[in-house]
């Protein structure tokens, strides 16, 4: 039952965080199957006298694993990574020239402290060679840009925000046009 619930109501999270609740749930299912096998009428009774039967041990382990699975599930819902690439709302998707600006609104579905995302740039006209000299800048309303690499941005979010306004500005050679897109956007607690 625990496995079915965590699979149906699976919160958005990274793979390692999904393991917080999925691994204990799968192990609880295995322990529960071990209980079923050990108490079946055809199973030999290996317990003697006052010793604890293996089925009781497996049942206890199963209960502990279900509890661990529920704890992991609740933690990931409240604190886990959120993939928010689909929450980026761009006013337009026109190619950008030198000093071209793109305004983006990011919906914040649950409170997290940091947003990281990748910016993909591509040549608009294949005959141009603009990307080697193209740079971009990000300004944020509702957060502070902490790091901006060649293609990766990290923004510390202001507490309590339901959305974040971004302005992405392209600096390139005059006459060049590039396509700009956002990928791998993740909100985390850091």
Phi and psi restraints in degrees (value plus and minus 20) as a CYANA .aco file:
   2 UNK   PHI     -79.1   -39.1
   2 UNK   PSI     -63.5   -23.5
   3 UNK   PHI     -82.3   -42.3
   3 UNK   PSI     -63.1   -23.1
   4 UNK   PHI     -82.4   -42.4
   4 UNK   PSI     -62.4   -22.4
   5 UNK   PHI     -84.5   -44.5
   5 UNK   PSI     -66.6   -26.6
   6 UNK   PHI     -89.5   -49.5
   6 UNK   PSI     -46.8    -6.8
   7 UNK   PHI     -96.1   -56.1
   7 UNK   PSI     -57.7   -17.7
   8 UNK   PHI     -93.8   -53.8
   8 UNK   PSI     -63.5   -23.5
   9 UNK   PHI    -123.2   -83.2
   9 UNK   PSI       9.8    49.8
  10 UNK   PHI     -77.0   -37.0
  10 UNK   PSI      98.5   138.5
  11 UNK   PHI     -93.6   -53.6
  11 UNK   PSI     133.6   173.6
  12 UNK   PHI     -86.4   -46.4
  12 UNK   PSI     105.1   145.1
  13 UNK   PHI    -183.0  -143.0
  13 UNK   PSI     149.4   189.4
  14 UNK   PHI     -93.9   -53.9
  14 UNK   PSI     147.1   187.1
  15 UNK   PHI     -81.6   -41.6
  15 UNK   PSI     -63.0   -23.0
  16 UNK   PHI     -88.0   -48.0
  16 UNK   PSI     -50.4   -10.4
  17 UNK   PHI     -95.5   -55.5
  17 UNK   PSI     -52.8   -12.8
  18 UNK   PHI     -81.2   -41.2
  18 UNK   PSI     -53.8   -13.8
  19 UNK   PHI     -84.2   -44.2
  19 UNK   PSI     -44.2    -4.2
  20 UNK   PHI     -75.1   -35.1
  20 UNK   PSI     -58.5   -18.5
  21 UNK   PHI    -131.5   -91.5
  21 UNK   PSI     -43.7    -3.7
  22 UNK   PHI     -97.0   -57.0
  22 UNK   PSI     -61.7   -21.7
  23 UNK   PHI     -82.8   -42.8
  23 UNK   PSI     -69.2   -29.2
  24 UNK   PHI     -81.8   -41.8
  24 UNK   PSI     -52.8   -12.8
  25 UNK   PHI     -87.0   -47.0
  25 UNK   PSI     -62.3   -22.3
  26 UNK   PHI     -86.6   -46.6
  26 UNK   PSI     -61.2   -21.2
  27 UNK   PHI     -85.7   -45.7
  27 UNK   PSI     -56.0   -16.0
  28 UNK   PHI     -83.5   -43.5
  28 UNK   PSI     -59.3   -19.3
  29 UNK   PHI     -83.1   -43.1
  29 UNK   PSI     -62.7   -22.7
  30 UNK   PHI     -84.5   -44.5
  30 UNK   PSI     -61.5   -21.5
  31 UNK   PHI     -85.7   -45.7
  31 UNK   PSI     -58.8   -18.8
  32 UNK   PHI     -83.4   -43.4
  32 UNK   PSI     -59.2   -19.2
  33 UNK   PHI     -85.6   -45.6
  33 UNK   PSI     -55.8   -15.8
  34 UNK   PHI     -83.5   -43.5
  34 UNK   PSI     -58.1   -18.1
  35 UNK   PHI     -83.2   -43.2
  35 UNK   PSI     -65.4   -25.4
  36 UNK   PHI     -80.9   -40.9
  36 UNK   PSI     -61.5   -21.5
  37 UNK   PHI     -89.3   -49.3
  37 UNK   PSI     -59.7   -19.7
  38 UNK   PHI     -94.5   -54.5
  38 UNK   PSI     -41.5    -1.5
  39 UNK   PHI    -122.1   -82.1
  39 UNK   PSI     -16.7    23.3
  40 UNK   PHI     -86.0   -46.0
  40 UNK   PSI     132.1   172.1
  41 UNK   PHI     -79.4   -39.4
  41 UNK   PSI     -46.8    -6.8
  42 UNK   PHI    -106.2   -66.2
  42 UNK   PSI     -28.0    12.0
  43 UNK   PHI     -95.2   -55.2
  43 UNK   PSI     115.2   155.2
  44 UNK   PHI     -90.4   -50.4
  44 UNK   PSI     125.1   165.1
  45 UNK   PHI    -110.2   -70.2
  45 UNK   PSI      84.2   124.2
  46 UNK   PHI    -116.0   -76.0
  46 UNK   PSI     -27.6    12.4
  47 UNK   PHI     -97.8   -57.8
  47 UNK   PSI     120.8   160.8
  48 UNK   PHI    -147.6  -107.6
  48 UNK   PSI     118.7   158.7
  49 UNK   PHI      40.8    80.8
  49 UNK   PSI    -145.4  -105.4
  50 UNK   PHI    -118.0   -78.0
  50 UNK   PSI      -6.1    33.9
  51 UNK   PHI     -96.4   -56.4
  51 UNK   PSI     138.0   178.0
  52 UNK   PHI     -99.0   -59.0
  52 UNK   PSI     114.2   154.2
  53 UNK   PHI     -93.7   -53.7
  53 UNK   PSI     128.9   168.9
  54 UNK   PHI     -78.1   -38.1
  54 UNK   PSI     -52.0   -12.0
  55 UNK   PHI     -84.4   -44.4
  55 UNK   PSI     -55.2   -15.2
  56 UNK   PHI     -88.8   -48.8
  56 UNK   PSI     -59.7   -19.7
  57 UNK   PHI     -83.8   -43.8
  57 UNK   PSI     -67.5   -27.5
  58 UNK   PHI     -82.9   -42.9
  58 UNK   PSI     -57.2   -17.2
  59 UNK   PHI     -84.7   -44.7
  59 UNK   PSI     -62.5   -22.5
  60 UNK   PHI     -84.0   -44.0
  60 UNK   PSI     -62.7   -22.7
  61 UNK   PHI     -82.6   -42.6
  61 UNK   PSI     -61.3   -21.3
  62 UNK   PHI     -81.1   -41.1
  62 UNK   PSI     -64.1   -24.1
  63 UNK   PHI     -83.1   -43.1
  63 UNK   PSI     -63.1   -23.1
  64 UNK   PHI     -83.4   -43.4
  64 UNK   PSI     -59.8   -19.8
  65 UNK   PHI     -87.7   -47.7
  65 UNK   PSI     -57.5   -17.5
  66 UNK   PHI     -83.3   -43.3
  66 UNK   PSI     -62.7   -22.7
  67 UNK   PHI     -82.2   -42.2
  67 UNK   PSI     -62.3   -22.3
  68 UNK   PHI     -83.5   -43.5
  68 UNK   PSI     -58.9   -18.9
  69 UNK   PHI     -83.6   -43.6
  69 UNK   PSI     -64.0   -24.0
  70 UNK   PHI     -86.5   -46.5
  70 UNK   PSI     -58.4   -18.4
  71 UNK   PHI     -83.1   -43.1
  71 UNK   PSI     -66.4   -26.4
  72 UNK   PHI     -81.8   -41.8
  72 UNK   PSI     -60.4   -20.4
  73 UNK   PHI     -81.3   -41.3
  73 UNK   PSI     -66.9   -26.9
  74 UNK   PHI     -85.8   -45.8
  74 UNK   PSI     -59.9   -19.9
  75 UNK   PHI     -83.3   -43.3
  75 UNK   PSI     -65.3   -25.3
  76 UNK   PHI     -84.4   -44.4
  76 UNK   PSI     -58.9   -18.9
  77 UNK   PHI     -81.0   -41.0
  77 UNK   PSI     -59.5   -19.5
  78 UNK   PHI    -108.6   -68.6
  78 UNK   PSI     -47.4    -7.4
  79 UNK   PHI    -150.6  -110.6
  79 UNK   PSI     -26.7    13.3
  80 UNK   PHI     -92.1   -52.1
  80 UNK   PSI     146.3   186.3
  81 UNK   PHI     -84.6   -44.6
  81 UNK   PSI     121.9   161.9
  82 UNK   PHI    -138.8   -98.8
  82 UNK   PSI     103.6   143.6
  83 UNK   PHI    -100.3   -60.3
  83 UNK   PSI     100.2   140.2
  84 UNK   PHI    -144.6  -104.6
  84 UNK   PSI       2.2    42.2
  85 UNK   PHI     -76.0   -36.0
  85 UNK   PSI     -58.4   -18.4
  86 UNK   PHI     -96.3   -56.3
  86 UNK   PSI     -23.5    16.5
  87 UNK   PHI    -112.2   -72.2
  87 UNK   PSI     -20.8    19.2
  88 UNK   PHI    -101.8   -61.8
  88 UNK   PSI     100.1   140.1
  89 UNK   PHI    -129.7   -89.7
  89 UNK   PSI      91.4   131.4
  90 UNK   PHI    -121.3   -81.3
  90 UNK   PSI     115.2   155.2
  91 UNK   PHI     -82.1   -42.1
  91 UNK   PSI     -58.8   -18.8
  92 UNK   PHI    -173.5  -133.5
  92 UNK   PSI     152.4   192.4
  93 UNK   PHI    -147.2  -107.2
  93 UNK   PSI      11.6    51.6
  94 UNK   PHI     -89.4   -49.4
  94 UNK   PSI     129.7   169.7
  95 UNK   PHI     -82.9   -42.9
  95 UNK   PSI     130.0   170.0
  96 UNK   PHI    -131.3   -91.3
  96 UNK   PSI     112.7   152.7
  97 UNK   PHI    -115.7   -75.7
  97 UNK   PSI    -187.3  -147.3
  98 UNK   PHI     -80.2   -40.2
  98 UNK   PSI     113.1   153.1
  99 UNK   PHI      43.2    83.2
  99 UNK   PSI      -1.2    38.8
 100 UNK   PHI     -91.1   -51.1
 100 UNK   PSI     122.0   162.0
 101 UNK   PHI    -141.6  -101.6
 101 UNK   PSI     121.9   161.9
 102 UNK   PHI    -145.6  -105.6
 102 UNK   PSI     103.8   143.8
 103 UNK   PHI    -113.4   -73.4
 103 UNK   PSI     112.4   152.4
 104 UNK   PHI    -151.8  -111.8
 104 UNK   PSI     116.4   156.4
 105 UNK   PHI    -131.2   -91.2
 105 UNK   PSI     111.7   151.7
 106 UNK   PHI    -133.5   -93.5
 106 UNK   PSI     100.8   140.8
 107 UNK   PHI     -97.9   -57.9
 107 UNK   PSI     112.4   152.4
 108 UNK   PHI    -121.4   -81.4
 108 UNK   PSI      79.2   119.2
 109 UNK   PHI     -89.7   -49.7
 109 UNK   PSI     -54.4   -14.4
 110 UNK   PHI    -164.9  -124.9
 110 UNK   PSI     132.4   172.4
 111 UNK   PHI     -87.8   -47.8
 111 UNK   PSI     107.0   147.0
 112 UNK   PHI    -160.7  -120.7
 112 UNK   PSI     146.4   186.4
 113 UNK   PHI    -116.9   -76.9
 113 UNK   PSI     -42.2    -2.2
 114 UNK   PHI    -156.2  -116.2
 114 UNK   PSI     121.5   161.5
 115 UNK   PHI    -138.6   -98.6
 115 UNK   PSI     107.2   147.2
 116 UNK   PHI    -142.0  -102.0
 116 UNK   PSI     124.6   164.6
 117 UNK   PHI    -175.7  -135.7
 117 UNK   PSI     140.8   180.8
 118 UNK   PHI    -124.6   -84.6
 118 UNK   PSI     123.8   163.8
 119 UNK   PHI    -128.8   -88.8
 119 UNK   PSI     103.4   143.4
 120 UNK   PHI    -121.1   -81.1
 120 UNK   PSI     107.7   147.7
 121 UNK   PHI    -135.7   -95.7
 121 UNK   PSI     120.0   160.0
 122 UNK   PHI    -162.4  -122.4
 122 UNK   PSI     131.2   171.2
 123 UNK   PHI     -83.2   -43.2
 123 UNK   PSI     114.4   154.4
 124 UNK   PHI     -99.0   -59.0
 124 UNK   PSI     -64.6   -24.6
 125 UNK   PHI    -126.4   -86.4
 125 UNK   PSI     104.9   144.9
 126 UNK   PHI     -84.8   -44.8
 126 UNK   PSI     -40.6    -0.6
 127 UNK   PHI     -99.0   -59.0
 127 UNK   PSI     -30.5     9.5
 128 UNK   PHI    -110.9   -70.9
 128 UNK   PSI     141.2   181.2
 129 UNK   PHI    -149.4  -109.4
 129 UNK   PSI      53.8    93.8
 130 UNK   PHI    -120.2   -80.2
 130 UNK   PSI     -48.5    -8.5
 131 UNK   PHI     -81.2   -41.2
 131 UNK   PSI     -57.2   -17.2
 132 UNK   PHI     -78.2   -38.2
 132 UNK   PSI     -51.3   -11.3
 133 UNK   PHI    -122.3   -82.3
 133 UNK   PSI     -18.5    21.5
 134 UNK   PHI    -104.6   -64.6
 134 UNK   PSI     112.7   152.7
 135 UNK   PHI    -146.5  -106.5
 135 UNK   PSI     144.9   184.9
 136 UNK   PHI    -157.3  -117.3
 136 UNK   PSI     136.8   176.8
 137 UNK   PHI    -148.7  -108.7
 137 UNK   PSI     127.7   167.7
 138 UNK   PHI    -144.0  -104.0
 138 UNK   PSI     113.4   153.4
 139 UNK   PHI    -140.6  -100.6
 139 UNK   PSI     126.7   166.7
 140 UNK   PHI    -147.9  -107.9
 140 UNK   PSI     113.3   153.3
 141 UNK   PHI    -125.4   -85.4
 141 UNK   PSI      93.1   133.1
 142 UNK   PHI      89.7   129.7
 142 UNK   PSI     -11.2    28.8
 143 UNK   PHI    -192.6  -152.6
 143 UNK   PSI     156.0   196.0
 144 UNK   PHI    -142.8  -102.8
 144 UNK   PSI     107.8   147.8
 145 UNK   PHI     -92.1   -52.1
 145 UNK   PSI      92.7   132.7
 146 UNK   PHI    -109.8   -69.8
 146 UNK   PSI     -59.8   -19.8
 147 UNK   PHI    -160.6  -120.6
 147 UNK   PSI     120.1   160.1
 148 UNK   PHI    -160.5  -120.5
 148 UNK   PSI      88.4   128.4
 149 UNK   PHI    -111.1   -71.1
 149 UNK   PSI    -182.7  -142.7
 150 UNK   PHI     -82.6   -42.6
 150 UNK   PSI     -58.1   -18.1
 151 UNK   PHI    -159.3  -119.3
 151 UNK   PSI     -16.7    23.3
 152 UNK   PHI    -141.0  -101.0
 152 UNK   PSI     120.5   160.5
 153 UNK   PHI    -148.0  -108.0
 153 UNK   PSI     119.9   159.9
 154 UNK   PHI    -146.3  -106.3
 154 UNK   PSI     105.4   145.4
 155 UNK   PHI    -143.1  -103.1
 155 UNK   PSI     108.0   148.0
 156 UNK   PHI    -103.4   -63.4
 156 UNK   PSI     100.9   140.9
 157 UNK   PHI    -104.6   -64.6
 157 UNK   PSI     122.7   162.7
 158 UNK   PHI     -90.7   -50.7
 158 UNK   PSI     118.8   158.8
 159 UNK   PHI     -81.7   -41.7
 159 UNK   PSI     123.5   163.5
 160 UNK   PHI      60.5   100.5
 160 UNK   PSI     -15.1    24.9
 161 UNK   PHI     -96.0   -56.0
 161 UNK   PSI     119.8   159.8
 162 UNK   PHI    -119.5   -79.5
 162 UNK   PSI     -35.6     4.4
 163 UNK   PHI    -172.5  -132.5
 163 UNK   PSI     143.5   183.5
 164 UNK   PHI    -153.3  -113.3
 164 UNK   PSI     111.6   151.6
 165 UNK   PHI    -120.5   -80.5
 165 UNK   PSI     108.8   148.8
 166 UNK   PHI    -141.3  -101.3
 166 UNK   PSI     125.6   165.6
 167 UNK   PHI    -143.7  -103.7
 167 UNK   PSI      98.9   138.9
 168 UNK   PHI    -125.2   -85.2
 168 UNK   PSI     100.9   140.9
 169 UNK   PHI    -134.2   -94.2
 169 UNK   PSI     112.3   152.3
 170 UNK   PHI    -120.9   -80.9
 170 UNK   PSI     112.8   152.8
 171 UNK   PHI    -135.4   -95.4
 171 UNK   PSI      96.1   136.1
 172 UNK   PHI    -165.9  -125.9
 172 UNK   PSI     157.5   197.5
 173 UNK   PHI     -85.5   -45.5
 173 UNK   PSI     115.3   155.3
 174 UNK   PHI     -74.3   -34.3
 174 UNK   PSI     115.9   155.9
 175 UNK   PHI      74.1   114.1
 175 UNK   PSI     -32.9     7.1
 176 UNK   PHI    -107.6   -67.6
 176 UNK   PSI     127.7   167.7
 177 UNK   PHI    -152.3  -112.3
 177 UNK   PSI     115.9   155.9
 178 UNK   PHI    -148.2  -108.2
 178 UNK   PSI     134.6   174.6
 179 UNK   PHI    -113.1   -73.1
 179 UNK   PSI     116.8   156.8
 180 UNK   PHI    -143.9  -103.9
 180 UNK   PSI     112.7   152.7
 181 UNK   PHI    -163.1  -123.1
 181 UNK   PSI     137.6   177.6
 182 UNK   PHI    -131.7   -91.7
 182 UNK   PSI     114.0   154.0
 183 UNK   PHI    -156.0  -116.0
 183 UNK   PSI     143.3   183.3
 184 UNK   PHI      31.9    71.9
 184 UNK   PSI      26.8    66.8
 185 UNK   PHI    -104.0   -64.0
 185 UNK   PSI     104.5   144.5
 186 UNK   PHI    -154.7  -114.7
 186 UNK   PSI     114.3   154.3
 187 UNK   PHI    -122.4   -82.4
 187 UNK   PSI     115.5   155.5
 188 UNK   PHI    -158.2  -118.2
 188 UNK   PSI     144.6   184.6
 189 UNK   PHI    -120.3   -80.3
 189 UNK   PSI      92.4   132.4
